[in-house]
Amino acid sequence: MQQCDFEYEILVHDDASTDGTQKIIKEYQGKYPEIIKPIFQTENQYSKGIRGLIARFNLPRARGKYIALCEGDDYWIDPLKLKKQVDFLERNEDYVLTTGGFILKNEKLSEEEIQIFDSESATETNPEGFDLTLEMFFKKWYTKTLTLVFRKNSIDIQNLISYINSRDFHINYFLLKKGKGYYFREVFGVYNIHQGGVFSSIDQEKRIKDSFEIYNELYKRNKDNYIRISLQRDLRFLLSRRINGYCNFKNVLKLLLLNKSWKELKTNLRIAVYVFLKRIVSGKNKQ
């Protein structure tokens, strides 16, 4: 449905699906061999613990100047989505990415909600859209994957795949370290929430654990202040709720060493004291 005045290719990574998707992909590949270029996995890579599938399998073979992402559960509804975003990047060479609004569709509840964000911190907010910075990215998930279009030459693919816990987050993070983004205040697509979805079915505790692992690895290599603050937040959650495998003295020490201000230290000390006291009480109860 996309109405484009430029050439494009569609790179499909099928992660060993079992629902007949591969047959459909092959049918389209037969009709449009110059456009549709699939990879068919024989074993599901995600279930084997491999992360950063986009960066590992699709980005290295992309030949275009720009890259648009759309995952299997989601779809675009604006026929001019790609044209609007590419035209903007062509006119504004100092921007590295564009993104926009979407419809949040909850299959279980049969509900739909339009998600179009705004930002009080944006310096040039207008009805059409506003600029995105790295600081804003850490406050809200403006860059929903299905709405993202970015410059290929602004991303270091080898750097992405070098991370054990590589996610879509890494793409956005490293792009916005290179330059600014632009957010279109209009609906580009539909994001599906359903029980079969990989991320929509993950509970809060699992999300925080995954988030901690991502930030922990990123902070070790980048020492970024935004990552440090996010890492503190996740550590406080894991320690205060005494999550198994994370509530240990090593992480208590890590939390205290992340401080950069007296206010942070006071907050983190309360968590540290709480963990120590709980450990003492638990030890006495066992005796």
Buried (B, 14 or more C-beta within 10 A) or exposed (E): EEEEEEEEEBBBBBBBBEEEBBEEBBEBBEEEEEEBBBBBBEEEBEEEEBBBBBBBBBBEEBEBEBBBBBBBBBBBEBEBBBBBBBBBBEEEEEBBBBBBBBBBBBBEEEEEEEBBBEBEEBEEBEEEBBBBBBEBBBEEBBBBBBBBBBBEEBBEBEEBBEBEBBBBBBBBBBBBBBBBBBBBBBBBBBBBBEEEBEEBEEEEBEEBBBBBBBBBBBBEEBEBEBBBBBBBBBBBBBBBEEBEEBBBEEBBEBBBEBBEEEEBBEBBEEBBEBBEEBBEEEEEEEE
